[in-house]
Amino acid sequence: MHGEFKHADVEAARKDFQVRTLAKIPGDFARLVYLASTRDYNSGQYHHEGLARQFTEQVAREALASCHKDVFKRLALCSVRELVEELETYVGSTHLPALDMLSAWENLQPYRIAIPLDCSPLIARFFASNVKAALAILRFRQNLARPDRQFASQRQ
Amino acid sequence: MTVALYLALISAVLLIISILLLTRAVGRASEAAVDNEKEVSLGFKEDALALEVSARIFNPEDLNFVATETSGQFAHTFREERTTLALGWLRHVRGQVRQLIRIHRRTVRVNSDLKPLDEFRLFFGFLLFQLMSGMLYCVIWVHGPVEAARVLEWSLQFAGKLRKIAEEAVSVATPVRAEIIKTDPRMSGGTKSS
């Protein structure tokens, strides 16, 4: 009985978070990055002040974990073509120069820490491989669009 | 004499190391077996997603897209990564099946209602699975996941045809057998009347 009640709470928190927060974030990539940023690096626990105040700390934590898994699943099952589109949307939403952001992502690989905690190594590796391919495609397109920059980077 | 002494000493050291390693390995194996049982239930939660991901690994769409959108070198690296992933997926599936069989063996030991025919069927199915997955592993390793998917599709079609032939043979053989049973009094259990 208590379990069912708690589950209903988590479901309510999930819906609330999806409508109030996630819906306003453009694209699943940005949502994934945002959700991963609500997770503590040391404990792996999620925290969201507003959601915890509205529900409870535990319910908010579970709702965030569940949303994170959902968004990650959608992106993990995307084709590379779809992933390129998602990544393009994300790059556009950051308002940073595309090449700078692509370089940072290629070097730092922040998408590796955006993966949910209990994800299997195989799926994590598959996702990382696809993101790497999507980044390479975007860089290739950027270089084609700006051959001067490509030449400069090759000379370096 | 000195050489023989050195060799004997090295042999003794190697023997001691081997015994130590073996003891540790046995200990780890029994610990792992206990952990495996706990992990089976956790692992199966991920299976639905792993299955969907496997469909993507064996799909040529991504490989073709990457080949047209990037350099040849990157496309080659991506193809190699997909091969590694496909092999990893197959190892994961084989591991899951082995775990299930291990758990089944453990349960069977304490089961009094054991059906030998069912056990034989399961054992035969397991052997067939090991053989097929081993072959698939080789094909993926040599030709990559896309070619392996074609081989898999072809072998499934072939298996379907074989099954159809077997079913037809059985349906033909059954009336003949029934006819023999009907006409042969020894088989039907009746007495011969002339």
Interface residues (C-beta under 8 A of the other chain):
Chain A: K73 A76 L77 S79 V80 R81 V84 D118 C119 S120 L122 I123 R125 F126 S129 N130 A133 A136 I137 F140 R141
Chain B: L42 G43 E46 L49 A50 E52 V53 R56 I57 N59 E61 D62 F65 V66 E69 T70 S71 F74 F78 E81 R82 L85 G88 W89 H92
